[in-house]
Amino acid sequence: MADIPLNHFVRQAFSLTTTPSAYYIAPFDRAAIVLGLYASNTTNSDVNVTVSISGVGGTFVPARPQVDFAKNILVAGGDTTNLAPARIVLEEYDALIASCNSSGAIVTGK
């Protein structure tokens, strides 16, 4: 019997800032599959959101380049948008990086 459960579901929410920041990093020796990535605009103004993946590296894992998969996606004031219409696979130490053009306007979750 396996020591680690086959599936482990995690739900996280965080506020984006104008500085690109890693909001989730896949753990050592594991992959993560992002099923949804929702951005909710809590203001009345339109906000642009960018989400990237970058391999930040770790023990025995070299860093990989940053790749934008959702760049300057408009989230209308008071609206919610799914920034990941398909599954996103993160390999060990891959980071999900996000930012927006108005700090505190976007609350996102995966």
N, C-alpha and C positions, 0 to 999 in steps of 0.2 A: 504494500500500500504506500502511496506517495506521502511524503512528509509535508508537502505544500499543496494546498487546494488547486485544482485545475483552473478555476476561475476565481478572480478576486476583483470585484467591482468597486470603483472609487468615484465619488462625486466631490468636486471641489468648486468653489466660487472665489473670485478675487476681483478687485478693482484694478483697472489698467491705468497706467501713467503715460506720460509722453516719452519716457525713457524705455527702450526695449529691455524687457526683463524676462528671465526664465521663470515660468510659473509652475512647471512640472518637469521633472527629470526622471526618465525611466531608470529603475534600480539596476544594480549589478546583477548580471546573469539572468535578466528577465527582459521580455519585450512587453510593450503596452499597446493596446489598440484603442484609439479614441473613437468613440461611437458618435459623439455629437459635441459641438463646440459652439455654444450659444452666447451671443453678445447682446446685452440689454442696455439700451441707452436710457439713462435716468433723467436726462435733461430734455428741454424742448428744442434744442439745436441739433442739427445734423453733425455727426462725428465720423471720421474715417478711422478704420482699424486695420492694422497689419499683423499677421500671424506668420511665424517662421518656425522651421525646425533646424536645429544645429546639434551636431554631435560634439558635446563639450569634452569628451574624452574621460578616461578614468584609468584604473589599473589595467594595463595590457590592452586598452582600447584607445586608439589614436583619435584625436579630434577630427571632425568632419566639417565641411563648409556649411555656412548658413544658407538655407533655401527658403524664400518666401513662397507660401502657397496661397495666401490671401493677402493681397497688397492693396492698401487704401480702399477697403470695402466700406461703402457708405452705410451707416446705420442711422436711419431717420430718428428724429426726436421722439421719445416715448415708444420706440419700436424695439423688437427683438429680431435678430437675424442668426441663422445657423451658418457659421463660417466654415464648417466641415461637412459638406453635403455627401461625402463619401468617407469611409473609414480611413484613419491615418495610423500607420504603423510606426511606432517608435522602438528602435533597438536599444539595447542597454546603453545608458548614459546619453541618449538623445534627449534634447531639451525642447520643450514647447515654449517659444518666445513670442511675446505679444506687446503691442503698444497702441496708443491712439493719440489723436491730435488735441485732446482736451482731458487733462488729468481728472480722474474721479467721475467722469461722465459715463463710462462703460463698466458694467459689472458683467463678468463673463464666467462661464462654468463649463466643465467638461465632465 
